[in-house]
């Protein structure tokens, strides 16, 4: 499953220069990788509070850059963790990981 991110489309939507969007995406990726590591650890130890916290951070930063496919999955993880619902968090993590890894600057 190949996903691509159209940086020019994001730049046009946000009314930013492409270079600015590339920089913002770079900052997003740095934070996303950190939050993804935290999310993975939280999932591995089934810590709902930390799952919720990491997913919330990913959701917010992705939504700010109109990366709604990432934000939507993170939101689903966050909401399930908040309600301590049973959910295949590992599967959702892998979906997020693929989307994040396929962002190219």
N, C-alpha and C positions, 0 to 999 in steps of 0.2 A: 504494500500500500504506500504509494508515493504522494506526499503532500508538498505543495510549494507555497511560499508566501510571496505575494506580489507587493514588494516594498513600495513601488511607485503608486499603487492603488491606495496604500495606507497613507503615503505622503499627500496624495491628492485629497483624500478624505479629511485628514487632519489639517490641511493647508500648511504643510511643512515642506521644506526642501528635502530632497531625497537623501542628501548627506546627513541631515539632522535625524531622519528616520533610521538610517543605518546606524548612527551613533546610539540612538535610543534603543534600538533592537539589540545592539551589543551590550548595553547596560542591562536590558531585560534578561538576556541570556545568562549573564553572570549571576544575577539574582535567582533566575529560574533554576540553574544548576545547583545552587546552594539549597534552595527550597525543595528541589526534587530529592536531594540527598536526605534532608530532614524528613521529608514525606516517606521515603523508602524505609528509613529507620523506624519511624512511628508505626508504619504498617507492619513491619516485621515484629514489633513488640506489642502490637494491637493497642497503642496509646491513642485513644479517640481525641483527646484534647490536642495533642501534637499533630495528629492527622488534620484536624480542623484548622489549626493555626497555619500549617504549611500550605494547605490547599487554599486557604483564604488569601495568603500572600501571592500565590501564583495567579489566582483568579483576578485579583485587583490589578496587578501589573499587566496581565495579558489583556484585560478589558480596556485599560487605558490606551493600549496600542491597537485596539480593534481586532485582536487575535481571539475572536469569539469561539473558535473551535476549542482552543485551549481553555479559555475562561469557562466555557460551559461544562467541560469535564471536571475542572477544578471545583466549580460550584456544586456539582453533583456529589463529589467526594466530601466537600465541606458540609453540605446539608445532611448527608447520611451520617457523618461522624458526629455532628452536633446532636442528632437525635439518637445516637448510638445504634443506628440501624445495621442490620446485617447487610453486607455489600461485598462484592468481589473487588476489594480495594486494590489488590495486586494487579488485577486485569486493568482497572482504570488507570493505575499508575503506569502500566506499560503503554496504554494508549496515549497518555500525556507525554511520556518519554519519546515516543515516535514523533509526535507532533513537534516537540521542542527541538529534537535532534535534526529535523528536516528544515528548520529555518536557516536559510543561507543569506549571508550579507554580501 
